[in-house]
């Protein structure tokens, strides 16, 4: 029987037990962050984050989401081709502008997790 990576749970078989392809062995970089703002400012912060996330070389995915349980919370999930691409993005004019506009509206930060995306 041939088991594909898509069959990641079958009879206790875990995805981690399957060999990674050459493409997946490349080290991608992921970041999941939680931000807080006053509920009335949440949409404005989201707008700034969305505007600043355009045209970022190496960015594979940038998802901004409202927390479904907290009106003051925002989640940002990023996937990058590598960690250096993420670091480089922080100096882009659009990102710098978004940070400057959103910073006064952000009241705090919650969970922050660095990840190693696989697929």
Secondary structure as UniProt FT lines:
FT   TURN            5..6
FT   TURN            11..12
FT   HELIX           15..17
FT   HELIX           22..25
FT   STRAND          29..37
FT   HELIX           39..41
FT   HELIX           42..52
FT   TURN            57..58
FT   STRAND          59..66
FT   TURN            71..72
FT   STRAND          73..80
FT   HELIX           83..89
FT   TURN            90..91
FT   HELIX           93..103
FT   TURN            104..105
FT   STRAND          106..115
//
